[in-house]
Amino acid sequence: MKKIKTIIIILISIILIIIYARFIATSGLITKEYTIYSDKLPYSYNGLKIVHFSDLHYGSVITSKRLKQIVDEINLINPDIVIFTGDLFDKSLKTDDKLVETISKQLKSISAKYGKYTIMGNHDYEENKSKIEKIYKNSNFTLLNNQYDIIINKEKDKIYLGGIDDTLLGNPDIKSTTSYLKENNDTYSIILVHEPDYSTNILKEQEVDLILSGHSHNGQVRIPIIGALYTPSGSKKYYKNHYTINDTELYISSGIGNTDLNLRLFNRPSINFYRINTKKDS
């Protein structure tokens, strides 16, 4: 009888954990705030505010209502730059023109002083690719597909921002993306790449100051002490919140939506908020 009671307690506990992981841990939104220091950042940008979100996977647990809440949270920060590092829709989502219009309208309402930038993720290379590109165009997000942009403020100081095409299903081109830095390596540089493990490839070709990534979700299901139970291909080496690789800072968003299993555990949906300053003693 005691053995049966133990089995029942274990089964009930497992069921409760699954319910929590499906309906509670996947809800809400937290903001992870980080301070970054760099003596390469021009002083006119001191205190630069960047909001980074990733892996929305709209259609998994993310609805239009939740997206509006996310947009409102981003706008409360009043960011200088907004960055999205891929996987706008979940690969299983069937889209239509009405949905494209709805998402475009909500993303367009995000405000950023210097601009909004995005890259493609592996889930974006499904049947929704053309619709996703249309959404970015309609919502004033600049899609950096092996391209870069130079942000110039009123003091004429520059920041380089480059984006690598998805490394699993796209055609990443590091040389093209980083060509500007070959002769302008004193410019503060930010690279966007969906799969964080590709950071190794980038840094073999070109030193950069900051890499922002997604894809790993930091491990959707995490266990205390053990950590992530699983991370997808492209995020086996780098999957946690933050790494320092030589002089490069790599930050990985835990994402907002879910993929494969609609479960999260010890890993709430989040956005990242970076304050980038010149060196502490400046």
Secondary structure, DSSP 8 states (H G I E B T S, - for coil): -HHHHHHHHHHHHHHHHHHIIIIITTSS-EEEEEEEE-TTS-GGGTTEEEEEE----BTTTB-HHHHHHHHHHHHHH--SEEEE-S--B-TT----HHHHHHHHHHHHT---SSEEEE---GGGGSTTHHHHHHHHHHTTEEE-SSEEEEEE-TT--EEEEEE---TTTS---HHHHTGGGGS-TTSEEEEE-SSGGGHHHHHHH---SEEEE-SSTT-SBEETTTEES---TT-SS--SSEEEETTEEEEE---SS--SS---BS---EEEEEEEES-TT-
